[in-house]
């Protein structure tokens, strides 16, 4: 059966940096037509949705950006407005605006065997057919709301950090629950305004200094005008990141070095001995996602900031009660309680061959070959899927995944085949290999910390067990051998 000469139609779900990467590479390397569906009112994904005070990336700008476009970054670590402007610039630079459908949430995908295509439905009741679908929904997009008794009775403003509400905090008493990557940005940003900030810490995390700063005019000139300068600096960042990954081996010299760096940072930054002890973890570096912040520890020295080294047990209409039974009266409650990263594709129902739902396929655990494809779901590709988080920069991981998709689209376009599916044995071997590698990793459950990597059954379904170089090689060399075409 020969394929019609019409261009392959591709649907991209999500206009974050993953969806943008896929769209750019499709435009550069294929003749496919594509539509980008985005539920929000603008592009940028997490950098459109998250607008809390102090919001910025904790990866160096030259690494947290696309390899195919040189960009004049003003700082070593971009702020949320700068990252949103970057996403909008890439969309404009590569002419993606006509392909966007904003304020449009995709609800269902159904594979039609007779026509070898997906029927895509949106919240508006529309349905369209696409030959290929790319999910770029992201990993940290579904907020995790706590189930504390009395939370719904709190009388003041209460919101999750990813749904930030603007309130005048001047003279207010604010509770920030959590000490992860988001909370450590918020606390230093609001402390100068608020009358009192309580920081509730269930469990300390290893925090490293960020060393963020503005680029000097001379540096910016070099990065703008010397062709290889930005690329060379990017390569150096990735080299350092790949070396850093060795620290996840709990018996390695790099593990000891990373712990020493963090412990020295605590000693140099925090004045109170009790606070220093409270923020020092008793588990290996890398057990949970290391936090990068230069300003959080110094903010704990402020007279109006109090670290509460206990979990929240319940909430009253006027305050928060910690695990020791102590009540603290507050005006505003900020939930920096993370996301639900193990609930992949939670907002969409995908049905593959024989009408099987992907959530049924993932009943025991979420998994995908190279984190990208799932057996029984032909022509369906996931960016930022199971076991792809990590490397040096997620942007680089997304680029590699987009390249796998582009390769598959090109195979479909030039051949007589109608669909590409995943070999079940290849998927099983990949998952088994991932599990073996992660079993000795600092992020293993036996390391003794709480992290967002594991599903309720204990499987680590989020992390890639290596540096970016390993993933780049795997996606370029191995990925195509796990995919098969069908007439």
Residue pairs with C-beta under 8 A, 6 or more apart in sequence:
1 416
1 418
1 487
2 416
3 412
3 413
3 415
3 416
3 417
3 418
7 31
7 32
7 33
7 413
8 30
8 31
8 32
8 33
8 131
8 132
8 409
8 412
8 413
9 32
9 33
9 34
9 35
9 117
9 129
9 130
9 131
9 132
10 26
10 32
10 33
10 34
10 35
10 130
10 131
10 132
10 133
10 134
10 409
11 34
11 35
11 37
11 106
11 118
11 120
11 128
11 130
11 132
11 133
11 134
12 19
12 22
12 23
12 34
12 35
12 36
12 37
12 134
12 136
13 19
13 37
13 106
13 133
13 134
13 135
13 136
13 137
13 348
14 36
14 37
14 38
14 45
14 135
14 136
14 137
14 138
14 383
15 36
15 37
15 38
15 40
15 42
15 43
15 44
15 45
15 91
15 100
15 102
15 136
16 43
16 44
16 45
16 46
16 47
16 48
16 87
16 136
16 138
17 44
17 45
17 47
17 66
17 87
17 395
17 398
18 45
18 136
18 138
18 383
18 384
18 398
18 401
18 402
19 36
19 38
19 45
19 134
19 136
19 383
20 43
20 87
20 90
20 91
20 96
21 66
21 383
21 395
21 398
21 399
21 402
22 134
22 136
22 383
22 402
22 405
22 406
23 34
23 36
23 94
23 96
23 99
24 66
24 68
24 90
24 94
24 96
24 402
25 399
25 402
25 403
25 405
25 406
26 32
26 34
26 405
26 406
26 409
27 34
27 94
27 95
27 96
28 68
29 406
29 410
30 406
30 409
30 410
30 413
31 413
32 132
32 409
32 413
34 99
35 99
35 101
35 128
35 130
36 96
36 99
36 100
36 101
37 101
37 104
37 105
37 106
37 120
37 122
38 100
38 101
38 102
38 103
38 104
39 103
39 104
39 105
39 106
39 123
39 347
40 48
40 49
40 102
40 103
41 48
41 102
41 103
42 48
42 84
42 88
42 102
43 87
43 88
43 91
43 100
43 102
44 83
44 84
44 87
44 88
45 87
45 136
45 138
45 141
46 138
46 140
46 141
46 162
47 80
47 83
47 84
47 87
48 84
48 87
49 141
49 162
50 80
50 161
50 162
50 164
50 182
51 80
51 164
52 161
52 162
52 164
52 182
52 185
52 186
52 189
53 164
53 185
53 186
53 189
53 190
54 185
54 186
54 188
54 189
54 190
55 79
55 80
55 182
55 185
56 77
56 78
56 79
56 80
56 82
56 83
56 185
56 212
57 64
57 77
57 78
57 83
58 77
58 181
58 210
58 291
58 292
58 293
59 77
59 392
59 393
59 394
60 76
60 77
60 237
61 73
61 75
61 76
61 77
61 78
62 73
62 223
62 230
62 233
62 234
62 237
63 234
63 237
63 238
63 241
63 392
63 393
63 395
63 396
64 78
64 83
64 393
64 394
64 395
65 71
65 73
65 86
65 395
66 90
66 395
66 399
67 234
67 396
67 399
68 399
69 90
69 93
70 223
70 224
70 230
70 231
71 86
71 89
72 220
72 223
72 224
73 82
73 215
73 220
73 223
74 82
74 214
74 215
74 220
75 82
75 212
75 213
75 214
75 215
76 211
76 212
76 213
76 214
76 215
77 210
77 212
78 86
90 96
91 97
91 100
104 122
104 123
104 124
105 122
105 123
105 347
106 120
106 121
106 122
106 123
106 348
107 121
107 122
107 123
107 348
107 349
108 119
108 120
108 121
108 348
108 349
108 350
108 351
109 118
109 119
109 120
109 121
109 133
109 348
109 349
109 350
109 351
109 380
110 118
110 119
110 121
110 351
110 355
111 117
111 118
111 351
111 352
111 353
111 377
111 378
111 379
111 380
112 118
112 119
112 129
113 353
115 129
116 131
116 378
116 379
116 418
116 419
117 129
117 130
117 131
117 379
118 129
118 130
118 131
118 132
118 133
118 379
118 380
119 127
119 128
119 129
120 127
120 128
120 129
120 130
120 133
121 127
131 379
131 412
132 379
132 380
132 381
132 405
132 408
132 409
132 412
133 379
133 380
133 381
134 381
134 382
134 383
134 405
135 345
135 348
135 350
135 380
135 381
135 382
135 383
135 385
136 383
136 384
136 398
137 345
137 347
137 348
137 384
138 384
139 339
139 341
139 344
139 384
139 389
139 462
140 338
140 339
140 341
141 162
141 339
142 339
142 340
142 341
142 343
142 346
142 347
143 160
143 162
143 163
143 335
143 337
143 338
143 339
143 340
144 337
144 338
144 339
144 340
145 160
145 335
145 337
146 177
146 312
146 335
146 337
148 312
148 313
148 314
148 315
149 313
149 314
149 315
150 314
150 315
150 316
150 317
151 158
151 315
153 315
153 316
153 317
154 315
154 316
154 317
154 318
154 333
155 317
155 318
156 318
156 330
156 331
156 332
156 333
157 165
157 167
157 331
157 332
157 333
158 332
158 333
158 334
158 335
159 165
159 333
159 334
159 335
160 335
160 336
160 337
161 182
161 183
161 186
161 334
161 335
161 336
162 182
162 339
167 332
169 190
169 193
169 194
169 332
170 193
170 194
170 195
171 194
171 195
172 194
172 195
172 196
172 331
172 332
173 194
173 195
173 196
173 197
173 198
173 328
173 329
173 330
173 331
173 332
174 190
174 194
174 196
174 197
174 198
174 330
174 331
174 332
174 333
174 334
175 197
175 198
175 200
175 320
175 328
175 330
175 332
175 333
175 334
176 183
176 186
176 187
176 190
176 197
176 198
176 199
176 200
176 334
176 336
177 183
177 200
177 312
177 320
177 333
177 334
177 335
177 336
177 337
178 200
178 201
178 202
178 335
178 336
178 337
178 338
179 199
179 201
179 202
179 204
179 205
179 279
179 291
179 296
179 336
180 205
180 289
180 291
180 336
180 338
181 289
181 291
181 292
181 293
182 336
183 199
183 296
183 336
184 207
184 291
184 293
184 295
184 296
185 293
185 295
185 296
186 334
186 336
187 197
187 199
187 296
187 299
187 305
188 293
188 295
188 296
188 298
188 299
190 197
191 197
191 299
191 302
191 304
191 305
194 304
195 304
196 304
196 305
196 306
196 330
197 302
197 304
197 305
197 306
198 306
198 308
198 320
198 328
198 330
199 300
199 305
199 306
199 307
199 308
200 308
200 310
200 311
200 312
200 320
200 322
201 278
201 279
201 307
201 308
201 309
201 310
202 310
202 311
202 312
202 450
203 281
203 449
203 450
204 278
204 279
204 280
204 281
204 309
205 281
205 288
205 289
205 290
205 291
206 258
206 259
206 262
206 281
206 285
206 286
206 288
206 290
206 291
207 262
207 265
207 266
207 279
207 290
207 291
207 292
207 293
207 296
207 297
208 258
208 261
208 262
208 265
208 290
208 291
208 292
208 293
209 261
209 265
209 292
209 293
209 294
210 292
210 293
210 294
210 295
211 294
212 294
215 223
222 229
223 229
223 230
223 233
237 392
238 392
238 393
238 396
238 468
238 469
241 391
241 392
241 393
241 467
241 468
242 392
242 467
242 468
242 469
243 254
244 254
244 258
245 390
245 466
245 467
246 252
246 254
246 255
247 254
247 255
247 257
247 258
247 285
247 286
247 442
248 255
248 286
248 441
248 442
248 443
249 255
249 440
249 441
249 442
250 284
250 440
250 442
250 447
255 284
255 285
255 286
255 442
258 285
258 286
258 290
259 284
259 285
262 285
263 280
265 297
266 276
266 279
266 280
266 297
267 276
269 297
269 298
269 301
270 276
270 279
270 297
270 298
270 300
270 301
271 301
272 300
272 301
275 300
275 307
278 307
278 309
279 297
279 300
279 307
279 309
281 287
281 449
282 448
283 447
283 448
283 449
284 442
284 447
285 442
286 441
286 442
286 443
287 442
287 443
287 447
287 448
287 449
287 451
288 443
288 449
288 450
288 451
288 452
288 453
289 451
289 452
299 305
300 307
308 322
308 328
310 322
310 323
310 324
310 326
311 322
311 323
312 320
312 321
312 322
312 323
313 321
313 322
313 323
313 325
314 320
314 321
315 321
315 333
316 327
318 329
318 330
319 327
319 328
319 329
319 330
320 327
320 328
320 330
320 333
321 327
322 328
338 452
339 452
340 346
341 389
341 452
341 453
341 462
342 366
342 452
342 454
342 455
342 456
342 461
342 462
344 362
344 366
344 382
344 385
344 386
344 461
345 358
345 359
345 382
349 357
349 358
349 359
350 357
350 358
350 359
350 377
350 380
351 357
351 358
352 358
352 361
352 374
352 376
352 377
352 378
352 380
353 376
353 377
353 378
353 421
354 376
356 376
358 374
358 377
361 374
361 375
361 376
361 377
364 457
365 455
365 457
365 459
365 461
366 386
366 455
366 461
367 374
367 386
367 387
367 427
367 430
367 431
367 461
368 374
368 382
368 385
368 386
368 387
368 422
368 427
369 375
369 422
369 423
369 426
369 427
369 430
369 479
369 482
369 483
370 388
370 401
370 404
370 430
370 474
370 475
370 478
370 479
370 482
371 382
371 384
371 385
371 386
371 387
371 388
371 401
371 464
372 381
372 382
372 383
372 385
372 388
372 401
372 404
372 405
372 475
372 479
373 380
373 381
373 382
373 421
373 422
373 427
373 482
373 483
374 380
374 382
374 422
374 427
375 421
375 422
375 423
375 424
375 427
376 421
376 422
377 421
377 422
378 419
378 420
378 421
378 486
379 408
379 412
379 419
379 420
379 421
381 401
381 404
381 405
381 408
382 401
383 398
383 401
383 402
383 405
384 394
384 397
384 398
384 401
385 401
386 461
386 462
387 431
387 434
387 460
387 461
387 462
387 463
387 464
387 465
388 397
388 401
388 464
388 471
389 397
389 453
389 462
389 463
389 464
390 397
390 463
390 464
390 465
390 466
390 467
391 397
391 464
391 466
391 467
391 468
391 471
392 467
392 468
393 468
396 468
396 472
397 464
397 468
397 471
400 468
400 471
400 472
400 475
400 476
401 475
403 475
403 476
404 475
404 479
404 480
407 479
407 480
408 420
408 483
411 417
411 420
411 485
412 418
412 419
412 420
412 485
415 485
416 487
417 485
417 486
417 487
418 486
418 487
419 485
419 486
420 483
420 484
420 485
420 486
421 483
421 484
421 486
422 482
422 483
422 484
423 482
423 483
423 484
426 481
426 482
426 483
427 482
430 482
434 460
434 464
434 465
435 459
435 460
437 465
437 466
438 444
438 460
438 463
438 465
441 460
441 463
441 465
443 451
443 453
443 460
443 463
444 460
445 454
445 458
445 460
452 462
453 460
453 461
453 462
453 463
454 460
454 461
455 461
464 470
464 471
